[in-house]
Amino acid sequence: MKKRIFSIFLILSLCVISVSAKIVKGYSADAKSSAGLISFTIESIDFRDDLTRIYGKLVGMPHTSNRIDEIFIVTSSGEPIYSTDIEGVDMKRYFQWEDSGEIEVEIDFPAMKPLRNFSIKSNGPKGVSETKFRKSASAKPAKKTAKTKRK
């Protein structure tokens, strides 16, 4: 019986890993200084101990195609931080903009501290696109989560 309880406890502890997270909303794009065929909007950024995930949308011309070969953040100090994964489109593969001209994406980066001002840049065969962001002064307070389930 003790072995069985220990086994169940071990399996559960492997499935649930405690991760400190800080979800931040309130980033606005600076439309005047953005350039290129692809622009970005940010719903929220999840700053975690193991990664940083941006939840947002790619915005482009409806009924056209494009391709992203790399995405990276440029911090206010000029340091580039390259993405490690993206959900919503595949890197180095063409995708089609639908009627709305928006595609929901989740972009993963290495773990980093919360940023106030930065740019998201993408490179592809149609050139470089850049959208600059800043943290709004009237942004909602950050939400902390204590546990995250992992597969």
Secondary structure, 3 states (H helix, E strand, C coil): CHHHHHHHHHHHHHHEEEEEEEEECCEEECHHHCECCCEEEEEEEEEECCCEEEEEEEECCCCCEEECCEEEEEECCCCEEECCEEECCCCCCEEECCCCCEEEEEEEECCCCCCCEEEEEEEECCEEEEEEEEECCCCCCCEEEEEEECC
